[in-house]
């Protein structure tokens, strides 16, 4: 049942604009969610092959951590240039290009020969994926009126939660493949990377860069969408500055605070993402597929927690307090994971996942409520870019600590402490909209 039918059954007839928006969402949102799932799996699948890389090509713990993190360096450096080029070439062409190049880079991971090629390909994968997240945000600004973008973003972000669940069983299952002179980890990279290459062809034929190009909308719907968005843009341009640079945005201390909060959340998420499979392997003698199944458990729990926290925040308000509570839960889980053996650590991280995934979803409405709508997309891209550098710091630090000390205990303490600081900061974060803020 589609949105139009559901609304009619509920006795709420949709306006012509609502009907046009519904058609757009039904066409593009499922594709964007699938793209995000494929994107996320290609980003984190190395978490399942750490032991294989060590055994087959001699990549040690520190090298693994650095390589895992270098993805986010390439991603951060090239995200803004990629977004600029997207606006020049159009969303259809540029999002297809992003998918094609990240698919090629992800596939090439199957042929790493040592540390240097591992570093280079992880960095190139980040470069290839750069611009995807803000590109989708930009697409929404061209197709959806202001009031619909937040809802679309919530659905789009659900792709990361689904990918966290699916990545374990899919990657674990592919690791079982042997043959053709290739190891299972090589087949995993090839199949998951080529899935992105194949999907890019569908993206090219399915997406349109502008509403004016959408043959699946009627002429009146195209005119209504373009007219509504043009009117909103004209209203913004009455006071909109000619150009807003990243440095200008960072002069606002509150935006810097938002970057820190998201950086702290990313630290914990990617610390768990890249090291959880290794913790599971220490729990017993499991196949790669079983490790993948165990790996899905914290993420299933976290999705339930995300919806529970979202419902509580909607009912009792004060978004910052709920985000702070989630971060405290993450801190407790990470801290107590050092108290026992691998099984206790796994259970503790399951508990921590309740917090760090919920904190991620609770975080985004906070800067959105603070920001002037004219610069919201640019700032969200900046926060995402800088905040995701937590994905570099966490695995790099964990790898170094384990190689030097034989334990990641110090890293877990650091994650717990950072989450506590972030909880305090987010609790006092301002949410007053800043009209005309640059």
C-alpha positions as CSV (number, residue, x, y, z in Angstrom):
1,X,0.0,0.0,0.0
2,X,1.5,3.4,-1.0
3,X,1.3,6.6,0.9
4,X,-1.5,8.0,-1.2
5,X,-3.7,5.0,-0.6
6,X,-2.9,5.0,3.1
7,X,-3.9,8.6,3.4
8,X,-7.1,8.1,1.5
9,X,-8.1,5.2,3.7
10,X,-7.4,7.2,6.8
11,X,-9.8,9.9,5.4
12,X,-7.1,12.5,4.8
13,X,-7.1,13.5,1.2
14,X,-3.8,14.6,-0.1
15,X,-3.1,17.9,-1.8
16,X,-1.6,17.9,-5.3
17,X,1.8,18.8,-3.8
18,X,1.5,16.0,-1.2
19,X,0.7,13.5,-4.0
20,X,3.8,14.7,-6.0
21,X,6.0,14.5,-3.0
22,X,4.7,11.0,-2.2
23,X,5.6,9.8,-5.7
24,X,9.1,11.2,-5.4
25,X,9.7,9.5,-2.1
26,X,8.4,6.2,-3.3
27,X,10.7,6.3,-6.3
28,X,14.0,7.5,-4.8
29,X,14.0,6.6,-1.1
30,X,14.2,2.8,-1.5
31,X,17.1,3.2,-4.0
32,X,18.9,5.6,-1.6
33,X,18.5,3.2,1.3
34,X,19.9,0.3,-0.8
35,X,22.8,2.5,-2.0
36,X,23.5,3.4,1.7
37,X,23.5,-0.3,2.6
38,X,25.9,-1.2,-0.1
39,X,28.1,1.8,0.7
40,X,28.3,0.9,4.4
41,X,29.1,-2.8,3.8
42,X,32.0,-1.8,1.4
43,X,33.2,0.6,4.1
44,X,33.2,-1.8,7.1
45,X,33.7,-5.3,5.6
46,X,37.4,-5.3,6.4
47,X,36.3,-5.9,10.1
48,X,35.6,-9.5,9.1
49,X,38.9,-10.2,7.4
50,X,41.4,-8.9,9.9
51,X,42.7,-12.4,10.8
52,X,42.7,-13.5,7.1
53,X,44.8,-10.5,6.1
54,X,47.3,-11.2,8.9
55,X,47.5,-14.9,7.9
56,X,47.6,-14.5,4.1
57,X,49.6,-11.3,3.5
58,X,51.1,-10.4,6.9
59,X,49.1,-7.3,7.7
60,X,49.6,-6.8,11.5
61,X,47.2,-5.3,14.0
62,X,48.6,-1.7,13.8
63,X,48.6,-1.8,10.0
64,X,45.1,-3.1,10.0
65,X,43.9,-0.3,12.3
66,X,45.7,2.4,10.2
67,X,44.3,1.1,7.0
68,X,40.8,0.9,8.4
69,X,41.0,4.5,9.5
70,X,42.6,5.9,6.3
71,X,39.3,5.5,4.5
72,X,37.9,8.3,6.6
73,X,40.9,10.6,5.8
74,X,40.3,10.3,2.1
75,X,36.5,10.7,2.7
76,X,37.0,13.9,4.8
77,X,39.5,15.6,2.4
78,X,37.4,15.0,-0.8
79,X,33.9,15.3,0.5
80,X,33.5,19.1,-0.1
81,X,35.2,19.1,-3.6
82,X,33.0,16.1,-4.5
83,X,29.9,18.0,-3.4
84,X,30.9,21.0,-5.6
85,X,31.3,18.7,-8.6
86,X,27.9,17.1,-8.0
87,X,26.3,20.5,-8.3
88,X,28.2,21.1,-11.6
89,X,27.5,17.7,-13.3
90,X,24.2,16.9,-11.7
91,X,23.1,14.4,-9.1
92,X,22.3,11.6,-11.6
93,X,25.8,11.6,-13.2
94,X,27.7,12.3,-10.0
95,X,26.0,9.8,-7.8
96,X,26.5,7.2,-10.5
97,X,30.2,8.1,-10.7
98,X,30.5,7.8,-7.0
99,X,29.0,4.3,-7.0
100,X,31.1,3.1,-9.9
101,X,34.4,4.3,-8.5
102,X,33.8,3.0,-5.0
103,X,32.7,-0.3,-6.4
104,X,36.0,-0.5,-8.4
105,X,38.0,0.4,-5.3
106,X,36.2,-2.0,-3.1
107,X,36.7,-4.8,-5.7
108,X,40.4,-4.0,-5.9
109,X,40.8,-4.6,-2.2
110,X,40.8,-8.3,-3.1
111,X,44.2,-7.9,-4.7
112,X,46.2,-6.1,-1.9
113,X,49.7,-7.5,-1.6
114,X,50.9,-5.8,1.6
115,X,50.6,-2.9,3.9
116,X,51.2,-0.1,1.3
117,X,48.7,-1.3,-1.2
118,X,46.2,-1.9,1.7
119,X,46.7,1.7,2.8
120,X,46.4,3.1,-0.7
121,X,43.2,1.2,-1.5
122,X,41.5,2.1,1.7
123,X,42.3,5.8,1.2
124,X,41.1,5.6,-2.4
125,X,37.9,3.9,-1.3
126,X,37.3,6.9,1.0
127,X,38.0,9.3,-1.9
128,X,35.6,7.4,-4.1
129,X,32.8,7.4,-1.6
130,X,33.3,11.1,-0.7
131,X,30.3,13.2,-1.5
132,X,27.7,10.5,-1.3
133,X,26.1,11.6,2.0
134,X,25.9,15.3,1.2
135,X,25.0,14.4,-2.4
136,X,21.9,12.8,-1.2
137,X,21.1,15.8,1.0
138,X,21.6,18.1,-2.0
139,X,19.3,15.8,-4.0
140,X,16.6,16.2,-1.4
141,X,16.9,20.0,-1.5
142,X,16.3,19.9,-5.3
143,X,13.3,17.6,-5.1
144,X,11.5,18.0,-1.8
145,X,10.0,21.0,0.0
146,X,11.5,22.1,3.3
147,X,9.0,20.3,5.5
148,X,9.6,16.9,3.8
149,X,13.4,16.7,3.9
150,X,13.7,15.8,7.6
151,X,11.4,12.8,7.2
152,X,13.3,11.7,4.1
153,X,16.6,12.0,5.9
154,X,15.3,9.8,8.7
155,X,14.4,7.0,6.2
156,X,17.7,7.4,4.4
157,X,19.7,7.1,7.6
158,X,17.9,3.9,8.5
159,X,20.1,2.3,5.7
160,X,23.1,2.4,8.0
161,X,21.2,0.5,10.7
162,X,20.1,-2.1,8.2
163,X,23.6,-2.4,6.8
164,X,25.0,-3.0,10.3
165,X,22.7,-6.0,10.7
166,X,23.2,-7.4,7.1
167,X,27.0,-6.9,6.8
168,X,27.8,-9.7,9.2
169,X,25.9,-12.6,7.7
170,X,26.6,-11.4,4.1
171,X,30.3,-11.0,4.6
172,X,30.6,-14.1,6.8
173,X,28.8,-16.1,4.2
174,X,31.0,-14.9,1.3
175,X,34.1,-15.7,3.3
176,X,33.1,-19.4,3.0
177,X,33.8,-19.3,-0.8
178,X,37.1,-20.8,-1.9
179,X,38.2,-21.6,-5.4
180,X,39.6,-20.1,-8.6
181,X,42.9,-19.5,-6.9
182,X,41.4,-17.0,-4.5
183,X,40.8,-17.0,-0.8
184,X,37.4,-16.4,0.8
185,X,38.3,-12.8,1.8
186,X,39.2,-12.0,-1.8
187,X,35.8,-13.4,-3.0
188,X,34.1,-11.3,-0.4
189,X,35.7,-8.1,-1.6
190,X,35.1,-8.9,-5.3
191,X,31.4,-9.8,-4.9
192,X,30.5,-6.9,-2.6
193,X,32.5,-4.5,-4.7
194,X,30.9,-5.7,-8.0
195,X,27.5,-5.3,-6.4
196,X,28.1,-1.6,-6.3
197,X,29.3,-1.5,-9.9
198,X,26.1,-3.3,-11.0
199,X,23.9,-1.0,-8.9
200,X,25.5,2.1,-10.5
201,X,23.9,1.1,-13.8
202,X,20.5,1.0,-12.2
203,X,21.1,4.4,-10.6
204,X,21.9,5.9,-14.0
205,X,18.6,4.7,-15.5
206,X,16.4,5.3,-12.4
207,X,17.5,8.7,-11.1
208,X,16.8,12.1,-12.7
209,X,18.9,15.1,-11.8
210,X,16.0,17.6,-11.8
211,X,12.3,17.4,-11.3
212,X,11.9,18.9,-14.8
213,X,13.5,15.7,-16.2
214,X,11.1,13.3,-14.4
215,X,8.9,11.7,-17.0
216,X,7.2,9.7,-14.2
217,X,5.7,12.9,-12.9
218,X,2.9,14.7,-14.7
219,X,3.6,18.1,-16.1
220,X,1.5,19.7,-13.5
221,X,3.4,17.8,-10.7
222,X,6.7,18.9,-12.2
223,X,5.6,22.5,-12.3
224,X,4.2,22.3,-8.8
225,X,7.4,20.8,-7.3
226,X,9.8,23.2,-9.1
227,X,7.6,26.2,-8.3
228,X,7.4,25.3,-4.6
229,X,11.1,24.8,-4.3
230,X,11.9,27.9,-6.3
231,X,9.6,30.0,-4.1
232,X,11.3,28.6,-1.0
233,X,14.7,29.4,-2.5
234,X,13.7,32.9,-3.5
235,X,12.6,33.5,0.1
236,X,16.0,32.3,1.4
237,X,17.9,34.4,-1.1
238,X,16.4,37.6,0.2
239,X,19.0,37.4,3.0
240,X,21.3,34.6,1.8
241,X,25.0,35.5,1.6
242,X,26.8,35.0,-1.7
243,X,29.0,32.3,-0.4
244,X,29.6,30.4,2.8
245,X,32.9,28.7,3.2
246,X,33.7,25.9,5.6
247,X,36.0,28.3,7.6
248,X,33.1,30.8,8.0
249,X,30.9,28.0,9.3
250,X,33.6,27.0,11.8
251,X,33.6,30.5,13.2
252,X,30.3,29.6,14.9
253,X,31.5,27.8,18.1
254,X,28.2,25.9,18.3
255,X,28.9,24.2,14.9
256,X,32.3,23.2,16.2
257,X,30.6,21.7,19.2
258,X,28.3,19.7,16.9
259,X,31.4,18.4,15.1
260,X,32.9,17.3,18.4
261,X,29.7,15.5,19.5
262,X,29.4,13.6,16.2
263,X,33.1,12.9,16.2
264,X,32.7,11.3,19.7
265,X,29.8,9.2,18.6
266,X,31.7,8.1,15.5
267,X,34.7,7.1,17.7
268,X,32.5,4.6,19.6
269,X,30.6,3.3,16.6
270,X,33.6,2.6,14.5
271,X,35.7,1.3,17.4
272,X,33.0,-1.3,17.9
273,X,32.4,-1.9,14.2
274,X,36.1,-2.7,13.3
275,X,37.0,-4.6,16.5
276,X,33.8,-6.5,17.3
277,X,34.4,-9.5,14.9
278,X,37.8,-10.0,16.6
279,X,36.2,-10.0,20.1
280,X,33.7,-12.6,18.8
281,X,36.4,-14.9,17.5
282,X,37.9,-15.0,21.0
283,X,34.6,-16.3,22.4
284,X,35.0,-19.7,20.8
285,X,35.7,-21.7,17.7
286,X,33.2,-20.2,15.2
287,X,33.1,-20.2,11.4
288,X,33.2,-16.9,9.5
289,X,29.4,-17.1,9.0
290,X,28.8,-17.7,12.7
291,X,30.9,-14.7,13.5
292,X,28.8,-12.7,11.1
293,X,25.6,-13.8,12.8
294,X,26.9,-12.9,16.3
295,X,28.1,-9.6,14.9
296,X,24.5,-8.7,13.9
297,X,23.2,-9.1,17.5
298,X,24.3,-5.7,18.8
299,X,23.0,-3.9,15.8
300,X,19.6,-5.6,16.0
301,X,19.4,-4.5,19.6
302,X,20.5,-1.0,18.6
303,X,17.8,-0.6,16.1
304,X,15.2,-1.4,18.7
305,X,16.8,1.1,21.0
306,X,16.9,3.8,18.3
307,X,13.1,3.6,17.9
308,X,12.5,3.4,21.6
309,X,14.7,6.5,22.3
310,X,13.1,8.4,19.4
311,X,9.6,7.7,20.8
312,X,10.6,8.8,24.3
313,X,12.3,12.0,22.9
314,X,9.1,12.8,20.8
315,X,6.9,12.2,23.8
316,X,8.8,13.9,26.6
317,X,10.8,16.4,24.5
318,X,14.3,17.8,25.4
319,X,16.2,16.0,22.7
320,X,19.6,16.9,24.3
321,X,18.8,15.0,27.5
322,X,17.9,11.8,25.6
323,X,21.0,12.1,23.5
324,X,23.1,12.6,26.6
325,X,21.5,9.6,28.3
326,X,22.3,7.5,25.3
327,X,25.9,8.5,25.4
328,X,26.2,7.7,29.1
329,X,24.8,4.2,28.3
330,X,27.5,3.8,25.6
331,X,30.2,5.0,28.1
332,X,29.1,2.5,30.7
333,X,29.0,-0.4,28.2
334,X,32.5,0.4,26.8
335,X,33.9,0.8,30.3
336,X,32.6,-2.4,31.8
337,X,33.6,-4.4,28.7
338,X,37.1,-4.4,30.2
339,X,36.0,-6.2,33.4
340,X,35.8,-9.8,32.1
341,X,36.6,-12.2,29.2
342,X,35.5,-12.1,25.6
343,X,31.9,-13.2,26.3
344,X,31.5,-10.5,28.9
345,X,33.0,-7.9,26.5
346,X,30.5,-9.0,23.8
347,X,27.5,-8.6,26.2
348,X,28.9,-5.2,27.3
349,X,29.2,-4.0,23.8
350,X,25.6,-5.1,23.1
351,X,24.6,-2.9,26.0
352,X,26.8,0.0,24.7
353,X,25.2,-0.4,21.2
354,X,21.9,0.7,22.8
355,X,23.6,4.0,23.5
356,X,25.9,4.8,20.7
357,X,23.4,4.0,17.8
358,X,20.6,5.8,19.6
359,X,22.9,8.8,20.2
360,X,23.6,8.9,16.5
361,X,20.0,9.1,15.5
362,X,19.1,11.5,18.3
363,X,22.0,13.8,17.4
364,X,20.9,15.0,14.0
365,X,17.7,16.9,14.9
366,X,19.8,19.0,17.4
367,X,21.9,20.8,14.8
368,X,18.9,20.9,12.4
369,X,16.8,22.8,14.9
370,X,19.7,25.2,15.6
371,X,20.7,26.0,12.0
372,X,19.3,28.5,9.6
373,X,17.6,26.6,6.9
374,X,19.8,28.4,4.3
375,X,23.0,26.8,5.5
376,X,21.7,23.5,6.9
377,X,22.8,21.3,4.1
378,X,26.3,22.7,4.0
379,X,26.7,22.4,7.8
380,X,25.3,18.9,7.9
381,X,27.9,17.9,5.3
382,X,30.7,19.6,7.3
383,X,29.6,17.9,10.5
384,X,29.4,14.5,8.8
385,X,32.8,15.0,7.2
386,X,34.7,16.1,10.3
387,X,32.8,13.9,12.7
388,X,33.5,10.8,10.6
389,X,37.2,11.3,11.3
390,X,36.4,9.4,14.5
391,X,36.4,6.4,12.1
392,X,40.1,7.1,11.5
393,X,41.1,7.8,15.1
394,X,39.3,4.8,16.7
395,X,40.7,1.9,14.6
396,X,44.1,3.4,14.3
397,X,44.5,3.9,18.0
398,X,43.1,0.4,18.8
399,X,45.4,-1.2,16.3
400,X,48.5,0.6,17.8
401,X,47.5,-0.3,21.3
402,X,46.9,-4.0,20.6
403,X,50.2,-4.3,18.8
404,X,52.2,-2.5,21.5
405,X,50.4,-3.7,24.6
406,X,48.5,-6.8,23.5
407,X,45.2,-5.2,24.7
408,X,42.7,-2.6,23.6
409,X,41.7,-1.8,27.2
410,X,43.2,1.7,27.1
411,X,41.2,2.5,24.0
412,X,38.0,1.3,25.6
413,X,38.6,3.6,28.6
414,X,39.2,6.5,26.2
415,X,36.0,5.8,24.3
416,X,34.1,5.7,27.6
417,X,35.6,9.0,28.8
418,X,35.0,10.7,25.4
419,X,31.3,9.6,25.5
420,X,30.9,11.1,29.0
421,X,32.3,14.4,27.9
422,X,30.1,14.4,24.8
423,X,27.1,13.7,26.9
424,X,27.8,16.7,29.0
425,X,28.4,18.9,25.9
426,X,25.3,17.7,24.1
427,X,23.1,18.3,27.2
428,X,24.0,22.0,27.2
429,X,24.0,22.4,23.4
430,X,21.9,25.3,22.1
431,X,19.0,24.6,19.8
432,X,17.7,28.1,19.2
433,X,17.4,28.7,15.4
434,X,19.9,31.3,14.3
435,X,18.2,33.4,11.6
436,X,20.7,34.9,9.3
437,X,23.6,33.1,10.9
438,X,26.6,32.6,8.8
